[in-house]
Amino acid sequence: MKKNVIVLGLGRFGTAVAKKLYEKNVEVMAVDINYNKVQKIADNVTSAVQADMTDEEAMEELGISNFDVAVIGTGTNLEASIEASLICKDAGVQTIIAKATSETHARILEKIGVDKITYPELDTGNRLANIISGSNILEMLKFSSEFTLVELKARKKWIGKSLRDLDLRDKYEVNVVAFKRDDQIIFTPGPDEKIQEDDNLLIIAKTENLSELEDKD
């Protein structure tokens, strides 16, 4: 069953989250009071609506209580961030994620009951979208125009197989540089090292090949 996500606030962060979720086939509604922002993203989300996220009645009309996840994308407007978070909490949204711009802002959001608080970084929107959509790609660090360092949750079909068996280098043009297993990091694992359940792999991959690494099983 697909997750149903509403993104409130279409600044750089909210826009990145909304677009990436839509790319991952997540049902996403994008909301902002600014008509131009709504129009700009309309073709890259399931639906885009002009509305005031701090207006409880307007949020009820959008069916806020029917969403599995709410992402509060505004951070610079502290009052709007808090009010929108409260509306989502009162509506019974299962998971609320909000952007914070300071430690004080984060503490307030925590007291309201926001489930996850994130800070505005250039690539945070993409990483957060991966988490929400269930992607097995956990973290990405782009260190050149061509290559990215990726932390990848092992696919189920990889469990019990060795790196030699999987032949990831030839299939996906990646190099496995380490395993994260429990609290240990196994650097430069040998070709006969077998992947265990709950292993995370640290790999260097061509940025253009990242979509092929996502678990589509």
N, C-alpha and C positions, 0 to 999 in steps of 0.2 A: 504494500500500500504506500503510495507516494505521500511524502510529508507536505503539509500545506503551510507556507511561510508568508508572513506579512513583513515588509520592510518599511519602517516609518522614518522618513527623512532621507533625501536623495542628494546628500553631499558626495564627496569623493568616496568615502567609506561605504555609505549605504548603496550607492550606485554600483560599486565593485561587487558587493555581496549579492545584490539582486541579479545582476547580469550573470555572475558566475553560477548562481543557483539555477537559473533558467537554462544555462548551457548544460547543466547536469540533469536536466529533465525534472527539476523540482517545480511544483506549482507555487508560483510566487506572485504576490500582489505588491506593487510598489506605490507608496503614498507620499505625497509632499504637498504643501500648501502653495508652492510655486508652480504655476501652470506650465511654464517653459521647461522646467525640469521633468515634469510628468510627461510632456509631449516628447521630450528627447529620448526617454527610456522606453516609451510605449511599445516599440517593436522588439524589445529585448527582454520582455517579461511576459508572464501570462496575462496580467492586467495591470493597468496604471491608473491611479485615481488621484484627483486633486481634492485634498481634504486637510483639515487641521487636526493633527495628531493629539492636540490637547483638548479637543472638543469631544466629550464623552458620548454625546448623542450621535455625532458624526461617526465615531468609531463603532458604535452599536449598529448603525445602519450598514456599515461595511462587514458586519458579522465577525467582529474581532474575537468573540468567544469560540468561533469555529476553527481558529488557526492553531496548529500544533506548536509553531514557533513564531515569536515576534522579535524582530531585530530593531532596536531603537538606534537609528543611525546618526541622530544629532548629538553633538557633544558640546559645542560652543554655547548653545542656548541651554543653560543649566535648568532653568525652570521648565522648559518644554520637555527636556529629557526626563525629569522627575515626574511630571504630570502624565506623560505618555506611559511611563513604567507603571505608575499606579493604576491607570486605566486598564492596562493589560493584566496586571495582577488581579484586580477586582473582577475582571471578566473571566478569569480562570484559565488564561493561556498557559499551557503546560510548561513551556520553556521560554524564558525571557532573556534576551541577550542585549546588552546596552554598551555603548561606547562611553568611556569616561576620559576627561581631559586633565584630571588632577586626582590626587589621593583623597581629598575631601569629597569630591564628586563620587568617587568609587565607594567610599564609606557610606554615603547617603543611599546609593543604589543598593548596596548590600543590605542595609536596614529595611529597605522597601521589600526586599526579597527577590531581587534580580538574580537569575541563576548563573549567568556568566558575564563577567565584565571584561571588556577589551579596551586597549589603548590605541589611539590613532597612529598606525604605521602605514607606510605606502602599500605593503602587500598583505596587511591584516585581513582585508576583505576577502581576498582569494583563499587564504588559509581557513578563515571561518566558514566560508562556503563549502570547502572540502569536508569540514567536520560535520556541518549540518546535513549535507547530502549523503553522508555515510561513505565517502571515498576512503580507500585504504591509504591514500597519500596524506600523511599527517603533517609534515612540515616541508617547506621548500626554501632554499636559499640560492638565489640566482647569483652566480659569481662571475659570469661573463655573458656576452651576447648569445653564446652558443650552448653553454653547459649550465646545469643546475644540480645542486646537492639536494637529495631528497631523502626524507625518512619515510619508509614505506612499510605498512603493516603487511605481513606475509599473507598471501592468498591461501585459502583453505586447501586448494589442490597442490600447493607447494609443500605442505607439511609432510615431513618424513623423507623428503627428497634432498639430494645433495645439490650443490651448485653445479657440479659436473652434469648431473641428470637434467637440470633445468636449462642449462646452456643459455643463461640470460644475456650474456655478452653478444652472442650471435643473433638471438631472437629480437632483443630490444636495443642493442648497442649501448649497454650500460656496464659499469664496473662496480661490483660490490666491494665497498671498502671496510665495512664493519657490520657486525650483528649487535643489536641491543637485546640482551636476554636477562630478564629479571633486573637485577641491579648491576649487571656486568656489561661491559662492552668488549666484544671479541674483534680485534683489529685484524685486517687482511686475512679473513678466513680462507682456509685451504679449499681446493675443489671438491674434496670429499666431506666437507662439513655439512651436516644435515640440518635442515631448518626444522625448528621445534615450534609447537603451538605457542602463540603469543609473542613470537620473535618479531622484532622490527629490523628491517634492513636499511643500512645507510648506503646509498648508491650515488654515483655520478652518472648523469644521463644527459643526452641531448635534449634541450628544452622542447624541441619540436616533437619529441617522442613521448612526452609525459602522459598524454592521454591514453597511450597504449599500456601504461603500467597500472591504470586503475582497474580495480576488480570488477569485472562485468559478469561474473558468474551468477 
